[in-house]
Structure formats: structure tokens, C-alpha cells
Amino acid sequence: MKIFTDHQREVARSLQDGASRSDWTDWKWHVRNTVRNVDEVEKVLGITFSSTDKRLFNLTLQKFPMAVTPYYLSLIDPDDYRNDPVFMQAFPSSEELNIERADMVDPLHEDEDSPAPGITHRYPDRVLFHVSNLCSMYCRHCTRKRKVGDKDSVPDKQTLEQGIEYIRNTPQVRDVLLSGGDPLMLSDERLDWILTRLREIEHVEVVRIGTRMPVVLPYRITDSLVSMLRKHHPLWINTHFNHPRELTQSSRQALQRLADAGIPLGNQSVLLAGVNDCPRLIKKLNQKLVQNRVRPYYLYQCDLSEGLTHFRTPVSKGIEILESLRGHTSGYAVPTYVVDAPGGGGKIPVSPNYIVSWGTNKVILRNYEGVITTYSEPASYEPSYCDRNCDSCNLQLKEDDAVEKAIGIEKLLSDWDDTTCLTPENNERMERRDDAA
Ligand SMILES: *Cc1c(COP(=O)(O)O)cnc(C)c1O
């Protein structure tokens, strides 16, 4: 498949008379010509919706706006658009207006876990930093659907400064994830400025960028962008492919540029009913990603955001998919399947069970083929008691500043903390005890 196919020329020219190949490969042309209404989609794809459908689509757009890059639109097969994975991710469905009881506006409580503008600080050592409110394509399955198209601006330097200031004043933050919106909607200069400011902070060890540009607008990955990014190593990028069809010639070239610049690439897919809820499809997708030097990182269970009901699968579908990957294909092609906990608990991995049973001396395990096997536990294992004093330990870590707080199950397992049980807040039994006291 080449870049600027006859079909792409048609798409381009239906949006702008005489549009050329160099317009097509110019990311700013796509941003200028982003398709935002139903009529334009009809024109570009050469299809006609019924007047009833159209009324419903427009009703949906009043609540959740649409934006699609001409490039991403050109991947849709007009002859079978209703089942097209690209169409389904980009074009509104009236089902978005069905709000179910379990649905929430901000299921991950990102707004509540925000100590500074643009910052979500959920985990001990890393933060999400929203540096852009813009996206070139509005994914219909966006977890931040509540915000899509809200503010048509990028945060100004002063607002960004407040986020950077928070990171600078919070020494436990060693990993910063630039997110948004799509951070690559910012100019190279603005991004360079943010990365430079973050790099000046000594305790920031890694920066990651989450972007869907390689999927929806691969021409954004220009040589000048890449030569700027590579100055800021160690820098990681996570992208968001959901379907093998999205790995076009142009996308693969974008990935190649990033990988050649020494940027480790990961992928975060979302499990979507009607788009990719198929073990064979996800396997193909992940194998193709690995072939393009992208490591499948997470497979997300679809969040409980309003407007996503029709995309949701049961969690069992994800487990079934994982079962079809582990052992059956390269470990590199097996992502971690996660449910992002409603209420802001973070990502919870979910996986098939491999431990069948466990006795004092043996663990019984099963493999992907159904083989049931026995692992004998070591007869002599010298359990080491850890009081977090590396001086008295034979392992060669020799940390002198064991200051991290223990959290959760790790705390219960540790030798050096006396906590024996975790009890939910407002536990009735505990309250009765307090009353009795
Ligand atoms: C996903 C996420 C992270 C990063 O989690 P990793 O498991 O380290 O990739 C950090 N902060 C927030 C709020 C997140 O949602």
C-alpha cells in the first residue's frame, strides 16, 4: 500500500480542490481540514445516511462532538462502513446517548485526584500531566469523553508552569506521563519547552508521552519532531492501536522513525465491542505491533464513562483473549489486561488463573495447553528478615534511604511493618467497637 492512494486523493480533493500529495503528508493540513460534521462525512465517503439516522447523529454530536482527520477517514471502507472498525471509532452512534445506571461522568476520579492544574497524582511515584486539551481525532470510546471538545485551547505557559512547579516540589515523582488531549497537538517548540523544563528537575527520571498520532495522523511524526524528542532521553512513547487495519504504510513509517530515534514504544489498546473483541484479531494486532517494534503494554477494559455502553464487553471477554495469547504467541505480544478501577483506584490487572492448587511442598500449575504440572518448592530456603536495613543484608543493594511508605498488600507482607490487617473506612464492626469503648 502506498501513501496517497487514489482513494486518498479523492478524499483530499473532496475537502479541498486540487489538494496534493504534499498537502496530504502535511499534518497541519489535516488539522485544518478535520472533518467535524455528518454532511462532510457523507461527501467524503460518498455515502448517504437516512434522514432519521442523520437526525440522531446530529443529536449525539450536540452532546459529544466529532472530529476526524482526513487521513483516518480515508481508512474507512465506504462499501461496508457500518462494520468498519475505523468508522466505529470515529463516527458517532446514537447509542452514545444511552446512559446506564453504572455510568459515570468521571469514573476514574481524575478531576478529584488533581493537586495542581493538569496534574493527576494517583500512584506514589508518577503523575499524569495533561498538557493539551486538543486531539486531532475524537475517539468515540474516549474515557475523557466529558471533556472532548470542551476547551478549544491548549493550556498557556502560566498554567503549565503550575503543573511543572508541582512536579518540581514533589520529589517522589520520578516518572511523568504527558497526556491530554494529545500532547503532539502542541507545536514542536512548546513540547521542547515542556520537556526541557521537566528534564531540569533532578528527580524526574523518565518522561513518557501518550499519543494517538501514529494511528490517526502519522504525518505528525516528522523528522524535526523526532530530532527534538531524541534530545530528551530517556523518553518513552505509548500509542493506541486497536485494530490491525490501522497499521498502514504511513503508520508503520511513523513508528519506524520513533523507534529509530531510540524511543521505546508501547501500545495501549481498548477492548471494544464490535471493533476488536476477538482473540484472533487481538493476536494479529499485537503480532503486527511487535513486528513494528511496538510492545503491547496494556489492554484496557472499556471504562464506565457515559456514552460508552455500546462499546463495553464483559470482563470475561478480556480473560478469554488473554488465554488465547499467553503461550500461543511471543510473550512480547501479550499485554497486561487491566480494569481501571472506578472511583480512582488505578489499574487492576486481570488474568486467567494458572495456579491450580498449592500444598506445603508443591505448587500445581497449568499451562496454556492444559498440561497440569508440579513445581516442588525448595526444601531449604533461608527466609531473610527485612528491617529495611541494607547494611545487615547480604544482597548487594546497599540503599541508605529506605524512606518509601509501605502501601496495601505490600505492607501486610512486609517484615518491618506491624500492620496485620487492612480495614475499610467506616467499617460498622469497628464503629461498634469504638462506641463500646
Ligand atoms: C495509567 C496511569 C498512570 C501510569 O500507570 P503505569 O501502570 O505506570 O503505566 C499514572 N497515573 C495515572 C492517573 C494513570 O491513569
The ligand as an SDF file (V2000), in Angstrom:
LIG
                    3D

 15 15  0  0  0  0  0  0  0  0999 V2000
   -2.2450    4.7960   33.8680 C   0  0  0  0  0  0  0  0  0  0  0  0
   -1.8700    5.8710   34.7860 C   0  0  0  0  0  0  0  0  0  0  0  0
   -0.5360    6.0270   35.1830 C   0  0  0  0  0  0  0  0  0  0  0  0
    0.5690    5.1340   34.6970 C   0  0  0  0  0  0  0  0  0  0  0  0
    0.4280    3.8340   35.1180 O   0  0  0  0  0  0  0  0  0  0  0  0
    1.5090    2.7500   34.7000 P   0  0  0  0  0  0  0  0  0  0  0  0
    0.9450    1.4810   35.1820 O   0  0  0  0  0  0  0  0  0  0  0  0
    2.7880    3.1590   35.3690 O   0  0  0  0  0  0  0  0  0  0  0  0
    1.6350    2.8210   33.2070 O   0  0  0  0  0  0  0  0  0  0  0  0
   -0.2510    7.0560   36.0510 C   0  0  0  0  0  0  0  0  0  0  0  0
   -1.2040    7.8660   36.5200 N   0  0  0  0  0  0  0  0  0  0  0  0
   -2.4980    7.7330   36.1690 C   0  0  0  0  0  0  0  0  0  0  0  0
   -3.5080    8.6650   36.7420 C   0  0  0  0  0  0  0  0  0  0  0  0
   -2.8680    6.7280   35.2870 C   0  0  0  0  0  0  0  0  0  0  0  0
   -4.1530    6.6070   34.9330 O   0  0  0  0  0  0  0  0  0  0  0  0
  1  2  1  0
  2  3  1  0
  2 14  2  0
  3  4  1  0
  3 10  2  0
  4  5  1  0
  5  6  1  0
  6  7  2  0
  6  8  1  0
  6  9  1  0
 10 11  1  0
 11 12  2  0
 12 13  1  0
 12 14  1  0
 14 15  1  0
M  END
$$$$
